[in-house]
């Protein structure tokens, strides 16, 4: 199965320069902004992960802004058949 992660993030101090996504305790995958550039305080991205088994999964997204400030968001997502 595929898992399509898409999100919006807002930073009021600078602009977002990087986003990464991890599923469960797996590796971090680099996400690309939907508009092609990390150049704004509010960004959207989409990341398609293939081969994700059905069930509940922990999704972690980490962001870094232009001032070097990190942010981590954690959510639970269900992949069904």
C-alpha positions in Angstrom: 0.0 0.0 0.0 1.0 3.6 -0.4 0.8 6.3 2.2 0.3 9.9 0.9 1.6 12.4 3.5 0.7 15.9 2.8 0.8 18.8 5.3 0.9 22.5 5.7 3.3 24.2 8.2 3.5 27.8 9.3 6.5 29.6 10.8 6.1 33.2 12.1 9.8 33.8 12.8 11.4 33.0 9.5 10.7 30.7 6.6 10.8 26.9 6.4 14.0 25.5 4.9 13.6 21.8 5.3 11.0 19.1 6.1 11.5 15.4 6.7 8.9 12.6 7.3 9.4 9.3 9.2 6.9 6.5 9.4 6.9 4.5 12.7 10.5 4.0 13.7 11.8 4.1 10.2 14.2 6.3 8.3 13.6 10.0 7.6 12.6 10.9 4.1 13.2 14.4 2.7 10.0 16.1 1.6 9.9 18.7 -1.2 7.6 21.7 -1.1 4.6 21.6 -3.4 5.6 24.9 -5.0 9.2 23.8 -5.6 10.9 26.2 -3.1 11.3 26.4 0.6 11.1 30.2 0.7 8.0 31.1 2.8 6.8 31.1 6.3 3.9 28.8 5.2 4.6 25.8 3.1 2.8 22.7 1.9 4.4 19.4 0.9 3.3 16.0 -0.4 5.3 12.7 0.1 4.2 9.4 -1.3 5.6 6.3 0.6 5.1 3.0 -1.1 4.9 -0.4 0.5 3.3 0.7 3.7 1.4 -2.2 5.4 -2.3 -1.7 6.4 -2.9 -0.6 10.0 -2.1 2.3 12.4 1.2 4.1 11.9 3.1 6.8 13.7 3.9 9.7 11.4 6.6 12.2 12.5 7.4 15.3 10.5 10.3 17.6 11.4 10.8 21.1 10.1 13.7 23.5 10.3 13.3 27.2 9.7 15.7 29.8 8.3 16.9 30.6 11.9 17.8 27.0 12.6 14.8 26.4 14.8 13.6 22.8 14.7 9.9 21.7 15.1 8.6 18.2 15.4 5.0 17.2 14.7 3.7 13.6 15.6 0.4 12.2 14.4 -1.2 8.7 14.1 -2.5 7.7 10.7 -4.4 4.6 9.6 -3.7 2.9 6.3 -6.6 0.7 5.2 -7.5 -1.8 2.5 
